Amino acid sequence: MHTEKSYSWRKRLLPIHQWSGLLISWLLFVIFLGGTLSVFHRELDLWFKPELPHIHSSLNIQRDTQAGINYLQQHAPQATRWQINYPSTRQPFIELSWSQNNKQHQALIDAQQPVETPRATQGGNFFVELHHELHYLPPKFVYFFLTLVAVLALVTLLSGVISYRRIFTDFFLFRRAKQQRWFDLHRLLALLPLPFYLMIIYSGLVILGIHGVMMYGAAAKYPQMGQFYENLGFFRMPARGELTQRPLNSVDSYLQQGMLYFPEQDFRLISINNPNTTVAKLTLVANKEHQLSRFAEFQIYDLTNGKLLTNKQGYGWGEDLFGATIALHTAIFADYPILWLYFLGGLAGCAMIASGTFLWVNKRLMKQTSTRNIWWVDRLNLSVILGFPLSCLGYFYANRLLPVGLLERADWEIHCLFLSWLAIILWTFFSSPSITIKWKFLLRVGAVFLFLLPVTDIWVGHPIWQNIYQQDGVYLSIELMAWLLASCCILAANKIKMER
Amino acid sequence: MHKIFSSKAFILGLRLTFGILGGYLLAALISMFLALLIPHPINGILLGMLVSLLCYPLVLLWLLASPKLGNSIKYLTALIVILAICTKLIS
């Protein structure tokens, strides 16, 4: 009786796994790929700004703060908020960001040469934005929509694990027959990093929750939501409005005072809300690099009268648990080996989604049913699973090929990505060759562009021989990865048989 | 008309709608309930969020896979009503 019951549960879960998986697969693939690339967003920033000096200054809090404030005074005196992130092992430059006219701006400078590179770009940050805001769409809507996608992704994962009965006994089974081959690959890619997928999707859901999707608890307890965010360390600033101007005081004494409080005597970042006004506030955030928490100790000073307004030292268990969940998703604690594991986990996720959609098509092809559905799924697979990574490559090329002085250059780099994706989608849906020929063609195009990507580094003054000589890990990793992927594309193009 | 209401797609749509909306409502109530139950100004809110977002996909999975949709909707409604009353009582 018990076996029958569990069998019927499994039987019911299988179509849920197949259909909910298919429904979200293409969007989930884009989100997974965006997330995978944003694991190395700081390193990609360096590649996207080749004019940054190769030799950079070592960390010096006082000097770096002064260089950052000087730059911001010159370029964004009217901003509502300034933030200065200090150099770290992953990002050897001072990262400045500011909010002006409801837009976020960012610059990387070196303390010895405090000038921004002429190449306006969003760099690796674009992938972070794509991953959780999907670009072009209103963020509020996207957060709710992504919550639904994340919930369906968890449903798909759980239903897949439960519905397959011999999941552990067949773990290392690998068969050669076409349909079974895709199935075995899909199962292996799903099971091996399963804890990673569960962790990354659930923690992503929690991040969406704090962005407003599940804030009912806070709304029940705090009449002013801003107070909750401030208690947490998410610093919300007041609207600029009509504020009285006042020159900014030196922040040196606050830095020295802050160093006495923090055990490591080190800061990750400082921020100034409403700079150059009578309500200017300075926030010092302690450096908690390599600790599994999103939250760090912080102090807030009133820059007008020098009073210490908040001195947050230590967090409760709820904040620690929550902070650890967010840190697990964003990997802010991780060093390079862990970051590479995140990257590989993300790639495995993309491959799992792709193999799932191929399996869906192959199963129906073998049964020779629903040809109309197959036509659509086939083309969507090609335009997303191969088309989207190729258009990401277009973004890399746009960074190198667009004129440096182009107006709104950073936006145009992103437009290039979406325009090239649109072109691929139109070609996929409206051109006459068979789907197999299209796969082969796009794989070969991808291989050529990937192979030539390191060549573009030559005309921005970073030829591969120089990168080897200078042991530039960022450039070498991207160049080698491009060639590795180019080889994979050629192999895949040669492997595809003219079956359909 | 009868054909439409008894079709697989309609039933699946119904399950999805109840799962998504009912699950969200239940999750929202759990987060409010735990936030109000735990006196700490932050811990309860964060724990409520963690627990509610864990429950949401499970409720959706339950509604999608349950053998009798009517029964599941009944239990879900009962859960929502009980939680709403408890939340109101402690607020």
Interface residues (C-beta under 8 A of the other chain):
Chain A: S8 W9 R12 L13 I16 W19 S20 L148 V151 L152 L154 V155 L158 S159 Y202 L205 V206 G209 I210 M214 M215 Y216 G217 A218 A219 A220 K221 F228 N231 L232 G316 W317 G318 E319 L321 F322 T325
Chain B: L12 I20 G23 A27 A28 L29 S31 M32 L34 A35 L36 I38 H40 P41 I42 N43 G44 I45 L46 L47 G48 M49 L50 S52 L53 L54 Y56 P57 L60 L61 L64 A65 P67 T87 S91
